[in-house]
Amino acid sequence: MNIIEKQIPFIKLFLFSVTFSLILLLARIIKTDSFFYLFLVWNLFLACVPYSITLLLSLRKTNRLIFWLGFAIWLVFLPNSPYILTDLQHIRVSTLQSVWFDVLLILSYAINGLIIGFASLRMMQELLRERFSVRITNTITYLILLLCGFGIYLGRVLRWNSWDILQNPMGILSDILRRVLFPIQHVNTWAFTIGFGGFLIITYRLFYQYKKEASQL
């Protein structure tokens, strides 16, 4: 059984969940005559990019250069998956009549983004285990999740996006270096990074520990 066949049950269920989210968004558009939350579709599309990359990397053996190039691109896009959680900030513009529906709407997209991101990370873990020990792979995984926390900060607070690495690499590199070289002056950056990174590590561990134990029943 190849990697695509193994992933088909997950893909089917994920598409069902995405369809539910799209129906919620359509219902809000019809009810309010507003396209405000249409950006959630784009954000969820970006959240799916890392999963597509890991599928491609898993289809067949790749040489070292291709794998690490794919890994770098994957790492750049991975923070887009949990990023949708921060779209909850838009609740502040909701009316009293729509606020709870908007919470449901955003959470449906955010959870889909988180799940597809975790699925991608799990696949990447398997690819890394072909090259490193289990301990080193787990350490790399935790570092990746912390980097996701930093990536979310770059996107939500500093308003950079994945494409800016190509469009304005010096600008984003300058912002990163200032925070690395002068951490005391950017305490909020690291508090945000550790907070979100820690949340992702705990959530990822809980999710897959439950999956591991459930498979042994």
Secondary structure, 3 states (H helix, E strand, C coil): CCHHHHHHHHHHHHHHHHHHHHHHHHHHHHHHCCCHHHHHHHHHHHHHHHHHHHHHHHHCCCCHHHHHHHHHHHHHHCCHHHHHHHHHHHHHHCCCCCHHHHHHHHHHHHHHHHHHHHHHHHHHHHHHHCCCCHHHHHHHHHHHHHHHHHHHHHHHCCCCCCCHHHHCHHHHHHHHHHHHHCHHHHHHHHHHHHHHHHHHHHHHHHHHHHHHHHHCC
